[in-house]
Amino acid sequence: MKVIDFHCDTMLKIFESNQEAGLKENEFQVDIGKLQQGQVLAQFFALFFELDLVQEKKKSPFEHTLEMLECFEEELTRNSKDIALAKGFEDLVKNEKAKKISAFLTIEEGEALEGSMDNLSYFHQKGVRLITLTWNHENQIGFPNTRYKSQDRGLKPFGKEVIEGMNHLGMLIDVSHLSDGGFWDVVKLSKEPFIASHSNARSVKPHPRNLSDEMLKAIGNGGGVTGLNFAHYFLSSDGRSKIEPMITHMRHIINVAGSEALVFGTDFDGISGELEIENIGEMQQLIGAMEKGGFSTREIEQITHKNGLRIIREVLG
């Protein structure tokens, strides 16, 4: 079964390895061999950084992101037989015909824009097609959902500009990590479907990073999707990432928001601990569990790749 994964942090690990590790083969949770084994049609690669660490080093978030982007481009060039950049649906179709994995480029931490709409346009020109508006720190766009104390705080003026700009450019707005107040601002402001690339159901596992039923409904009603996160923090309370709670979250999201509102957002290479699905190459194990668990063929096809194809076509073109 084909798979689309909307979030991984693999590029950070490759970038931090100083080229000792590459995308072709590595000891991480995502590499080309594992992607092929997992039957992955498209992988979204995040340019992720921790804002406080970058600021401590007196570095520019924009320039730091450009350095990671250069690393990403080098890896695609080095592995052009197996993987290629995709900016939209037509690129994905072309890559599939050429038997190549599609790599979609994303940014996880909106402070990479440094409060500049020109920087947003620049990153779009460079191929970025999704931005996770915040990570775990307040930035010029808005506030994180790491602590409930900032949950009611909405988007800042620049954040509202970013929503309009991303709609205009045809970019996916990602609300994972965003405060509840920011989420509802996106609902009001975005004219296009948006996504939570790696967030689960808050009523199944209470955590500020997960989405309430009202939020899940809003995503579904707007034609968006949420990506099932494999991190144990957001699945259950036993400290392990297991298939059983994944199934529970998926069933709940389908019941609340509809089968059209669910995709995968594994968060591989951003998660650790005991993992029943250890890497992207083992995705068919989860699909087998879905089959045994009573998911219909239609539901499985939607979750694994068809919902992803739809939103790529609708928003990215």
C-alpha positions as CSV (number, residue, x, y, z in Angstrom):
1,M,0.0,0.0,0.0
2,K,1.4,3.4,-1.0
3,V,2.2,5.8,1.9
4,I,2.5,9.6,2.3
5,D,4.2,10.8,5.4
6,F,3.7,14.5,6.3
7,H,6.4,15.0,8.8
8,C,9.9,13.8,9.7
9,D,13.0,15.6,11.2
10,T,15.6,13.6,9.3
11,M,17.2,16.6,7.7
12,L,18.2,18.0,11.0
13,K,20.1,14.7,11.9
14,I,21.8,14.7,8.5
15,F,22.7,18.4,8.9
16,E,24.1,17.9,12.4
17,S,26.2,14.9,11.3
18,N,28.4,17.2,9.2
19,Q,27.8,14.9,6.2
20,E,28.9,11.8,8.1
21,A,25.4,10.5,7.5
22,G,23.4,10.9,4.3
23,L,19.9,10.3,3.0
24,K,20.9,7.2,1.0
25,E,21.6,5.0,4.0
26,N,21.9,5.9,7.7
27,E,21.2,4.7,11.2
28,F,18.2,7.1,11.5
29,Q,14.5,6.3,11.1
30,V,14.3,7.6,7.5
31,D,16.6,6.9,4.6
32,I,16.0,6.0,1.0
33,G,16.2,2.3,1.6
34,K,13.7,2.4,4.4
35,L,11.4,4.7,2.3
36,Q,11.4,2.2,-0.5
37,Q,10.8,-0.7,1.9
38,G,7.8,1.2,3.4
39,Q,6.4,1.8,-0.1
40,V,6.5,5.6,0.6
41,L,5.2,7.6,-2.3
42,A,6.0,11.0,-0.8
43,Q,7.9,12.1,2.3
44,F,7.7,15.6,3.8
45,F,11.1,16.7,5.1
46,A,11.1,19.4,7.7
47,L,13.9,22.0,8.1
48,F,13.6,22.1,11.8
49,F,15.6,24.0,14.4
50,E,15.2,24.9,18.1
51,L,14.8,28.6,18.2
52,D,16.3,29.1,21.6
53,L,19.5,27.2,20.6
54,V,19.9,29.2,17.4
55,Q,19.5,32.5,19.3
56,E,22.0,31.4,22.0
57,K,24.5,31.0,19.2
58,K,23.7,34.5,18.0
59,K,22.7,33.0,14.6
60,S,20.1,34.2,12.2
61,P,17.1,31.8,12.0
62,F,16.8,32.7,8.3
63,E,20.4,32.0,7.5
64,H,20.4,28.8,9.6
65,T,17.4,27.5,7.7
66,L,19.2,28.3,4.4
67,E,22.2,26.2,5.5
68,M,19.8,23.3,6.2
69,L,18.1,23.9,2.8
70,E,21.5,23.7,1.1
71,C,22.1,20.3,2.8
72,F,18.7,19.1,1.6
73,E,19.4,20.1,-1.9
74,E,22.8,18.4,-1.9
75,E,21.2,15.2,-0.7
76,L,18.6,15.3,-3.4
77,T,21.3,15.8,-6.0
78,R,23.4,13.0,-4.6
79,N,20.5,10.6,-4.7
80,S,18.7,11.8,-7.8
81,K,18.1,8.3,-9.1
82,D,15.8,7.5,-6.2
83,I,14.3,10.7,-5.0
84,A,13.3,14.1,-6.3
85,L,11.8,17.4,-5.1
86,A,8.1,17.8,-5.5
87,K,6.4,21.2,-5.4
88,G,2.9,20.0,-6.2
89,F,0.7,17.2,-7.5
90,E,2.1,17.1,-11.1
91,D,5.6,16.7,-9.8
92,L,4.5,13.8,-7.6
93,V,2.9,12.1,-10.5
94,K,6.0,12.6,-12.7
95,N,8.3,11.3,-9.9
96,E,6.1,8.2,-9.4
97,K,6.2,7.4,-13.1
98,A,10.0,7.7,-12.9
99,K,9.9,5.3,-9.9
100,K,11.3,8.1,-7.6
101,I,10.2,9.1,-4.1
102,S,8.8,12.6,-4.0
103,A,10.4,14.9,-1.4
104,F,8.3,17.8,-0.2
105,L,10.2,20.5,1.6
106,T,8.8,22.1,4.8
107,I,9.9,24.4,7.6
108,E,9.2,23.6,11.2
109,E,9.5,26.9,13.1
110,G,8.0,30.0,11.5
111,E,10.7,32.3,13.0
112,A,12.8,31.2,9.9
113,L,10.9,34.0,8.2
114,E,12.2,36.6,10.7
115,G,9.0,38.6,10.4
116,S,9.5,39.2,6.6
117,M,7.0,38.5,3.9
118,D,9.8,38.7,1.4
119,N,11.4,35.8,3.2
120,L,8.2,33.8,2.8
121,S,8.3,34.4,-0.9
122,Y,11.9,33.5,-1.1
123,F,11.4,30.1,0.6
124,H,8.5,29.4,-1.7
125,Q,10.7,30.1,-4.6
126,K,13.2,27.6,-3.2
127,G,10.6,24.9,-3.0
128,V,9.2,25.1,0.5
129,R,5.5,24.1,0.4
130,L,4.6,23.8,4.1
131,I,5.4,25.8,7.2
132,T,4.7,24.7,10.7
133,L,3.9,28.1,12.2
134,T,5.5,27.6,15.6
135,W,7.5,25.1,17.4
136,N,7.8,25.1,21.2
137,H,8.7,28.8,21.5
138,E,6.9,32.1,21.0
139,N,7.8,33.7,17.7
140,Q,6.8,36.6,15.5
141,I,3.9,34.5,14.2
142,G,2.3,33.4,17.4
143,F,2.5,31.2,20.5
144,P,3.2,27.5,21.0
145,N,0.9,24.9,22.6
146,T,3.6,23.4,24.8
147,R,1.9,24.9,27.9
148,Y,-1.8,25.5,28.5
149,K,-1.0,29.0,29.9
150,S,-0.5,30.3,26.3
151,Q,-3.2,28.2,24.7
152,D,-5.7,31.1,24.4
153,R,-3.3,33.5,22.8
154,G,-3.9,34.0,19.1
155,L,-1.8,34.9,16.1
156,K,0.2,38.1,16.1
157,P,-0.3,40.7,13.3
158,F,2.6,39.2,11.3
159,G,1.1,35.7,11.8
160,K,-2.1,36.9,10.2
161,E,-0.2,38.3,7.2
162,V,1.6,34.9,6.9
163,I,-1.8,33.1,6.6
164,E,-2.9,35.4,3.8
165,G,0.5,35.1,2.1
166,M,0.6,31.3,2.3
167,N,-2.9,31.1,0.9
168,H,-1.9,33.4,-2.0
169,L,1.3,31.4,-2.8
170,G,-0.3,28.0,-2.5
171,M,1.4,26.7,0.6
172,L,0.2,24.3,3.3
173,I,-0.4,26.0,6.7
174,D,0.6,23.6,9.5
175,V,-0.9,24.2,13.0
176,S,0.9,21.4,14.8
177,H,2.6,23.1,17.8
178,L,0.4,26.2,17.5
179,S,-1.7,27.5,20.5
180,D,-5.4,26.8,20.5
181,G,-6.0,30.6,20.1
182,G,-3.8,30.5,17.0
183,F,-5.6,27.5,15.7
184,W,-8.9,29.2,15.8
185,D,-7.4,32.3,14.1
186,V,-6.3,30.1,11.3
187,V,-9.8,28.6,11.0
188,K,-11.2,32.2,10.7
189,L,-8.5,33.5,8.3
190,S,-7.4,30.7,6.0
191,K,-9.3,30.5,2.7
192,E,-7.7,27.1,2.0
193,P,-7.6,23.8,3.8
194,F,-4.9,23.6,6.4
195,I,-3.3,20.7,8.3
196,A,-1.9,19.6,11.6
197,S,1.0,17.6,10.2
198,H,1.8,15.6,13.4
199,S,-0.9,15.8,16.0
200,N,-3.2,13.3,17.7
201,A,-6.5,13.4,19.6
202,R,-6.5,15.2,22.9
203,S,-9.6,13.4,24.2
204,V,-7.7,10.1,23.8
205,K,-4.4,11.3,25.2
206,P,-4.7,14.6,27.1
207,H,-1.8,16.7,26.0
208,P,-1.7,20.3,24.8
209,R,0.1,19.2,21.6
210,N,-2.9,17.1,20.6
211,L,-6.2,18.4,19.1
212,S,-9.5,18.7,20.8
213,D,-12.6,17.2,19.2
214,E,-13.8,20.7,18.2
215,M,-10.4,21.3,16.5
216,L,-10.5,18.0,14.7
217,K,-14.1,18.8,13.5
218,A,-12.9,22.2,12.3
219,I,-10.1,20.6,10.3
220,G,-12.4,18.0,8.8
221,N,-15.1,20.5,7.9
222,G,-12.5,22.8,6.2
223,G,-11.2,19.9,4.1
224,G,-7.9,19.7,6.0
225,V,-6.1,16.7,7.6
226,T,-4.3,15.8,10.7
227,G,-1.2,13.5,10.6
228,L,-1.0,10.6,13.2
229,N,2.1,11.3,15.3
230,F,4.0,8.2,16.4
231,A,5.6,9.8,19.5
232,H,4.5,8.0,22.7
233,Y,3.9,11.3,24.5
234,F,0.9,11.9,22.2
235,L,-0.3,8.3,22.0
236,S,-0.7,6.9,25.5
237,S,0.6,7.1,29.1
238,D,2.8,4.0,29.3
239,G,5.9,5.5,27.8
240,R,5.9,3.3,24.7
241,S,4.9,3.9,21.1
242,K,2.6,1.0,20.3
243,I,0.3,0.1,17.4
244,E,-2.8,-0.4,19.6
245,P,-3.1,3.3,20.7
246,M,-2.4,4.4,17.2
247,I,-5.4,2.4,16.1
248,T,-7.4,4.0,18.9
249,H,-6.4,7.5,17.9
250,M,-7.2,6.8,14.2
251,R,-10.6,5.4,15.0
252,H,-11.4,8.4,17.2
253,I,-10.3,10.9,14.6
254,I,-12.4,9.2,11.9
255,N,-15.4,9.1,14.2
256,V,-15.1,12.8,15.0
257,A,-13.8,14.4,11.8
258,G,-14.4,11.8,9.1
259,S,-12.1,9.4,7.2
260,E,-11.1,12.2,4.8
261,A,-9.4,14.1,7.7
262,L,-6.6,11.6,8.6
263,V,-3.1,11.0,7.2
264,F,0.3,10.0,8.7
265,G,2.7,12.5,10.3
266,T,5.1,10.0,11.9
267,D,7.6,12.6,13.4
268,F,10.3,10.0,12.7
269,D,13.8,11.2,13.6
270,G,12.1,13.6,16.1
271,I,11.0,10.8,18.4
272,S,12.8,8.2,20.5
273,G,12.1,5.5,23.1
274,E,10.5,2.1,22.7
275,L,8.9,2.1,19.2
276,E,6.8,-0.8,17.9
277,I,7.2,0.7,14.5
278,E,10.9,1.6,14.6
279,N,11.3,3.3,11.3
280,I,9.5,4.3,8.0
281,G,10.4,1.0,6.5
282,E,8.0,-0.7,8.8
283,M,4.9,1.2,7.8
284,Q,3.3,-1.8,6.2
285,Q,3.2,-3.4,9.7
286,L,0.7,-0.7,10.8
287,I,-1.3,-1.1,7.6
288,G,-1.6,-4.8,8.3
289,A,-2.9,-4.0,11.8
290,M,-5.4,-1.6,10.3
291,E,-6.7,-4.4,8.1
292,K,-7.0,-6.8,11.0
293,G,-8.6,-4.1,13.1
294,G,-11.5,-3.7,10.8
295,F,-10.6,-0.6,8.8
296,S,-12.2,-0.8,5.3
297,T,-10.1,-0.9,2.2
298,R,-11.4,2.6,1.3
299,E,-10.4,4.0,4.8
300,I,-7.0,2.5,4.6
301,E,-6.4,3.9,1.1
302,Q,-7.6,7.3,2.3
303,I,-5.4,7.4,5.4
304,T,-2.2,6.0,3.8
305,H,-2.2,8.2,0.7
306,K,-5.4,9.3,-1.0
307,N,-6.2,12.1,1.6
308,G,-2.7,13.3,1.1
309,L,-2.9,13.3,-2.6
310,R,-6.2,15.3,-2.4
311,I,-4.8,18.0,-0.2
312,I,-1.6,18.3,-2.2
313,R,-3.7,18.7,-5.4
314,E,-6.1,21.2,-3.8
315,V,-3.6,23.5,-2.0
316,L,-0.3,23.1,-3.8
317,G,-1.6,22.6,-7.2
